[in-house]
Amino acid sequence: MEYTSGTVVEELKSETKVYKGIMLQDFFFMIIYMMIAYILREFVSSSLRIIYLLFSAGVALYLTSKSGSNKNRRKYEAVALFLKRDRAVYYPVINRSLATERQLKEREDENRKH
């Protein structure tokens, strides 16, 4: 039996697109974020409310963009994971300039598990 080379599926989970690059989960996040910002506008000076809402929309767009350090997550997910991390766990700091390739690889493997 002869096998042919083909493409390997890297991910089975698919996201529902609302419009071009905006996914459904991101869309709901932006709606909820802007609803909260709209409710909190009462605490902002009346002369700055438009700027506040524009800034809030920019922050919502920024938080829904992909994280640079973890390509599979959005920035708001990375922030949530950062805030929920276990602070009692000790992680040694590796000096990258003095570390061996093996140490760096082990560290990357540990980071993927967490």
C-alpha positions in Angstrom: 0.0 0.0 0.0 1.4 3.4 -1.0 0.9 6.5 1.1 0.8 9.9 -0.4 1.9 13.0 1.4 -0.9 15.3 2.4 -1.6 18.1 4.7 -1.7 17.6 8.4 -4.5 19.2 10.3 -3.1 21.3 13.1 -6.3 22.3 14.7 -9.8 20.8 14.8 -11.4 23.7 16.7 -12.9 26.3 14.3 -14.2 29.7 15.2 -17.4 31.3 13.8 -16.7 34.5 11.8 -19.0 37.4 12.1 -17.3 39.8 9.7 -13.9 39.3 8.0 -11.4 38.8 10.8 -13.9 39.3 13.7 -14.9 36.1 15.4 -18.2 35.6 17.2 -16.5 35.3 20.7 -14.6 38.5 20.0 -17.8 40.3 18.8 -19.6 39.4 22.1 -16.6 40.5 24.1 -16.6 43.9 22.4 -20.3 44.3 22.9 -20.1 43.5 26.6 -17.0 45.7 27.0 -18.7 48.6 25.3 -21.9 48.2 27.4 -19.8 48.4 30.6 -17.9 51.4 29.2 -21.3 53.0 28.3 -22.6 52.4 31.8 -19.4 53.8 33.4 -19.4 57.0 31.2 -21.4 58.7 34.0 -18.2 58.8 36.1 -16.3 60.6 33.3 -16.5 64.4 32.8 -19.0 65.4 30.2 -16.4 67.1 28.1 -14.3 63.8 27.9 -17.1 61.3 27.3 -16.6 61.0 23.5 -12.9 60.6 23.9 -13.5 58.0 26.7 -15.9 55.9 24.5 -13.4 56.1 21.6 -10.6 55.0 23.8 -12.7 52.2 25.2 -13.5 51.0 21.7 -9.8 51.0 20.9 -9.0 49.1 24.0 -11.7 46.5 23.1 -10.2 46.1 19.7 -6.7 45.8 21.1 -7.8 43.1 23.7 -9.5 41.0 21.0 -6.3 40.9 18.8 -4.1 37.8 18.9 -1.5 37.7 21.6 2.1 37.9 20.5 3.4 35.5 23.1 0.7 32.9 22.6 -0.7 32.7 19.1 -3.7 30.5 20.1 -5.1 33.1 22.5 -6.5 36.6 22.4 -4.9 39.3 24.6 -7.9 39.4 27.0 -7.5 35.6 27.5 -3.8 36.1 28.2 -4.6 38.8 30.8 -7.2 36.6 32.5 -4.7 33.7 32.7 -2.1 36.1 34.1 -4.4 37.2 36.8 -5.6 33.7 37.7 -2.0 32.2 37.8 -0.9 30.4 40.9 1.4 32.8 42.7 2.7 30.1 45.1 4.5 28.3 42.4 8.2 29.1 41.9 9.6 29.3 38.4 13.4 29.8 38.1 14.6 32.6 35.9 17.0 31.5 33.2 19.6 33.8 31.9 19.2 33.3 28.2 22.7 34.4 27.3 24.3 31.8 29.5 21.7 29.0 29.2 22.3 25.9 27.1 20.0 24.9 24.3 18.7 22.0 26.4 17.8 24.3 29.3 16.0 26.7 26.9 14.1 23.8 25.3 13.1 22.4 28.7 11.8 25.8 29.8 9.8 26.2 26.6 8.3 22.7 27.2 7.3 23.7 30.7 5.7 26.9 29.5 3.6 25.0 27.0 2.3 22.7 29.8 1.1 25.8 31.8 
